[in-house]
Amino acid sequence: MIDARKRGAYPEHGGSGNQGGGAPRDGAAPGRPKGRGGARRERRENTRAALFTAAQRLWAERGIHGASLDDIAADAGLTKGAVYSNFTGKTDLLLALLERWTDTGIGAEGGAELLAAIPAGETGPAGETGGSGEASGSGEAGGSGGMEPGGGHESQAERFERAGRAYACRIADENARLTFLLLVEFWLYGMRDHAAGRRIAEWYAERRANLAECLNEVDDIPARDRAALAGALDFGLAMQHLLDPERVPAELYGQGMRLLLGKALA
C-alpha cells in the first residue's frame, strides 16, 4: 500500500552515511573518490525516496495536476533543483514511482484474495500449484489454503466468501483508500499522456497475466479475458464502495469473483 507515514520516515537530505565527514569507509584515505561516491549514491537514494513519498501523498490528496513539482519538493523538504537532478519532469517522476510499485509489489494486493480461493495443492493450467503462498499477507485470506481452521475442507463458495472478507478488510484501511486514489490519478494521467499511458497499461497487463496463470480456459473464455474482467470488478467495485459503502458492500467481491472465476478455478 501507499506509505502514508509522515514525512521523516525517509531521510530528506541524505540522512546518515559518510557525507564528506567522519572516518572513511574500508580504510580508504580521506578524499578518495570511493567514499565520496558511496555517500553521493546514498544521498541520491534518500532524495528519491523522499520525493516518491511526497509525490504519492500529494498526488493522492490533490491529484497529479493539482500538485506541482515545486509542491512535491517543498513537501519533501527539498528544492526544485533536487527534483530535476533526479527526474526530467512530472511524467518521469510518475513512471519512476510506478516502477517502484512494481519492484515492491504495491498495487498487487488484490491477487492475494483470489489466490486464497485456490485450494492448497490444486494446480492451474500449466501445472502451477495454488494455495496460500502469496495469500499469506492479506488478512483473512492467508494461512489456511483450502482448509478450514478446524481441519475440514472448504467448499468453493466458502473460499470465495473468505476472499470477500479479506478484500473488505483490505479496502477499509486508509492506506488502501490512498492507493486507490493514486491509481485513479495514474489512469487519468495516462489517458492524457500517451507515453505514461503505455507504461501504465503494461503495469496492469502484468497483473492480469499473473492471475491468468492460475486460471483454466472454460466455456471458450480465455484465461486472460477472465483475468481482465476480474481486474475490472476489483477496480469498479472499489470505486462504488468507497463512495457508497452502505449500498455497495465490499463483501460483494467474493460473490462477483465466484461468478467470474468459479468455473476457471474448479
C-alpha positions in Angstrom: 0.0 0.0 0.0 0.9 3.6 -0.1 3.5 4.5 2.5 1.3 7.1 4.3 3.8 7.6 7.1 4.5 11.2 7.9 7.5 12.9 6.3 10.6 11.9 8.1 10.1 8.2 7.6 12.8 8.6 4.9 15.8 10.9 5.4 15.0 14.0 3.5 18.5 15.2 2.6 20.5 12.0 2.6 20.4 11.4 6.3 23.2 9.3 7.7 26.2 7.9 5.9 29.6 9.3 5.3 28.9 12.6 3.6 32.4 14.0 3.4 33.0 13.9 7.2 33.9 11.3 9.7 36.1 8.2 9.2 36.3 7.0 5.6 34.9 3.5 5.0 37.1 0.4 4.2 40.2 2.2 5.4 40.2 4.5 2.4 42.3 7.6 2.6 40.5 10.8 3.2 39.2 12.3 -0.1 39.3 9.1 -2.0 36.6 9.0 -4.7 35.2 5.7 -3.5 34.0 7.1 -0.2 32.5 10.2 -1.7 30.8 8.2 -4.4 29.1 5.9 -1.9 27.9 8.9 0.1 26.6 10.6 -3.1 24.7 7.4 -4.1 23.2 7.2 -0.6 22.1 10.9 -0.7 20.6 10.3 -4.1 18.7 7.3 -3.0 17.4 9.1 0.1 16.4 12.1 -2.0 14.5 9.9 -4.5 12.8 8.1 -1.6 11.7 11.4 -0.1 10.4 12.6 -3.4 8.5 9.4 -4.0 6.8 9.6 -0.6 5.8 13.2 -1.1 4.5 12.6 -4.7 2.4 9.6 -3.5 0.8 11.6 -0.7 0.2 14.9 -2.6 -1.0 13.2 -5.8 -3.4 11.1 -3.9 -4.7 14.1 -1.9 -4.7 16.8 -4.6 -4.5 14.9 -7.9 -1.5 14.8 -10.2 -2.4 18.1 -11.9 -3.1 19.7 -8.5 0.3 19.2 -7.1 3.3 20.7 -8.9 6.9 19.6 -8.7 7.5 22.7 -6.5 4.9 21.4 -4.1 6.4 17.9 -4.1 9.9 19.3 -3.4 8.7 21.5 -0.6 6.7 18.7 1.0 9.9 16.5 0.9 11.9 19.3 2.4 14.0 19.7 -0.8 14.5 22.3 -3.5 13.0 22.0 -7.0 16.6 21.5 -8.2 16.6 18.2 -6.3 13.6 17.1 -8.4 15.3 18.0 -11.7 18.6 16.4 -10.8 16.7 13.1 -10.5 13.8 13.3 -12.9 13.3 15.1 -16.2 9.8 16.2 -15.2 6.4 15.1 -13.8 5.9 12.2 -16.2 9.4 10.8 -15.5 8.7 11.0 -11.7 5.4 9.3 -12.2 6.9 6.4 -14.3 9.7 6.0 -11.8 7.2 5.8 -9.0 5.3 3.1 -11.0 8.5 1.1 -11.4 9.0 1.4 -7.6 5.5 0.0 -7.1 6.3 -2.9 -9.5 9.5 -3.7 -7.6 7.8 -3.6 -4.1 4.5 -5.2 -5.1 2.4 -2.2 -4.3 -1.0 -2.3 -6.0 -0.9 -6.1 -6.5 -2.6 -7.0 -3.2 -5.9 -7.9 -4.9 -4.3 -11.1 -6.3 -3.8 -12.4 -2.8 -7.5 -12.7 -2.1 -8.1 -14.6 -5.3 -5.2 -17.0 -4.8 -6.8 -17.8 -1.4 -9.8 -19.2 -3.4 -7.5 -21.9 -4.9 -7.4 -25.0 -2.7 -4.0 -26.0 -1.4 -2.3 -28.4 -3.8 -4.6 -27.5 -6.7 -2.8 -26.7 -10.0 -3.5 -24.3 -12.7 -3.4 -24.9 -16.5 0.4 -25.0 -16.6 0.7 -27.2 -13.6 1.3 -24.4 -11.1 0.5 -25.2 -7.6 -2.1 -23.0 -5.9 -2.6 -22.4 -2.3 -1.8 -19.9 0.4 1.7 -18.9 -0.6 1.1 -15.4 -1.9 -2.1 -15.0 0.0 -0.5 -15.1 3.4 -0.1 -11.4 3.7 -3.7 -10.4 3.2 -5.7 -10.6 6.4 -8.1 -13.5 6.5 -7.1 -14.7 3.0 -3.8 -16.2 4.1 -2.6 -19.1 6.0 -5.3 -21.7 5.6 -5.2 -22.5 1.9 -8.1 -24.8 1.1 -8.7 -25.8 4.7 -11.0 -24.5 7.4 -9.3 -23.7 10.7 -10.9 -26.8 12.2 -9.3 -29.0 9.5 -12.3 -29.6 7.2 -12.2 -28.9 3.5 -13.9 -25.6 2.5 -16.3 -25.5 -0.4 -15.6 -23.2 -3.3 -18.4 -20.9 -2.1 -16.8 -20.7 1.4 -13.4 -19.9 -0.1 -14.7 -17.1 -2.2 -16.7 -15.8 0.8 -13.4 -15.7 2.7 -11.8 -13.9 -0.2 -14.6 -11.3 0.0 -14.0 -10.7 3.7 -10.2 -10.3 3.1 -11.0 -7.8 0.4 -13.3 -5.9 2.7 -10.6 -5.8 5.4 -8.0 -4.5 2.9 -10.1 -1.8 1.3 -11.3 -0.5 4.7 -7.7 0.5 5.5 -6.8 4.2 5.0 -3.7 3.3 3.0 -5.9 1.3 0.6 -8.1 4.4 0.0 -5.0 6.5 -0.8 -3.6 3.8 -3.0 -6.9 3.6 -4.9 -7.0 7.4 -5.3 -3.5 7.3 -6.7 -4.4 4.5 -9.1 -7.3 6.7 -10.4 -4.8 9.6 -10.9 -2.4 7.3 -12.8 -5.3 6.2 -15.0 -6.4 9.8 -15.7 -2.9 11.0 -16.4 -2.3 8.0 -18.7 -5.4 8.8 -20.7 -4.0 12.3 -21.5 -0.3 11.4 -21.8 0.4 8.6 -24.3 3.9 7.7 -23.1 2.7 7.4 -19.5 -0.5 5.6 -20.7 1.5 2.9 -22.4 3.6 2.1 -19.3 0.6 2.2 -17.0 -1.2 -0.2 -19.4 1.8 -2.6 -19.2 1.6 -2.4 -15.4 -2.0 -3.6 -15.4 -1.2 -6.2 -18.1 1.5 -7.7 -15.8 -1.1 -8.1 -13.0 -3.7 -9.7 -15.4 -1.0 -12.1 -16.6 -0.2 -13.2 -13.1 -3.8 -14.0 -12.4 -4.4 -15.7 -15.8 -1.6 -18.2 -15.0 -3.8 -19.6 -12.2 -7.0 -20.0 -14.4 -8.2 -22.7 -16.7 -9.9 -21.9 -20.0 -13.6 -22.8 -19.6 -16.7 -22.1 -21.8 -14.4 -20.8 -24.6 -13.4 -17.9 -22.5 -9.6 -17.5 -22.4 -7.9 -17.2 -19.0 -6.5 -13.7 -20.0 -10.1 -12.5 -20.6 -11.4 -13.7 -17.3 -8.4 -12.0 -15.6 -9.3 -8.8 -17.4 -12.8 -9.0 -16.1 -11.6 -9.8 -12.6 -9.4 -6.7 -12.6 -12.4 -4.6 -13.8 -14.5 -5.9 -11.0 -11.8 -5.2 -8.4 -11.4 -1.7 -9.6 -15.0 -0.9 -10.3 -16.3 -2.3 -7.0 -13.7 -0.3 -5.1 -14.9 2.9 -6.9 -18.5 2.3 -5.9 -17.8 1.0 -2.4 -15.6 3.9 -1.4 -18.3 6.4 -2.4 -21.3 4.4 -1.2 -20.2 1.7 1.3 -23.7 1.0 2.7 -25.3 0.2 -0.6 -22.3 -1.4 -2.2 -20.7 -3.6 0.4 -17.1 -4.7 -0.2 -18.0 -8.3 0.5 -19.7 -8.4 -2.9 -16.2 -9.0 -4.2 -16.4 -12.7 -3.2 -19.7 -13.2 -4.9 -18.6 -11.4 -8.0 -15.3 -13.2 -8.3 -17.0 -16.6 -7.8 -19.4 -15.8 -10.7 -16.4 -14.7 -12.9 -13.8 -17.2 -11.9 -15.5 -20.1 -10.2 -15.5 -22.5 -13.1 -12.0 -21.5 -14.1 -10.7 -22.5 -10.7 -12.7 -25.7 -10.4 
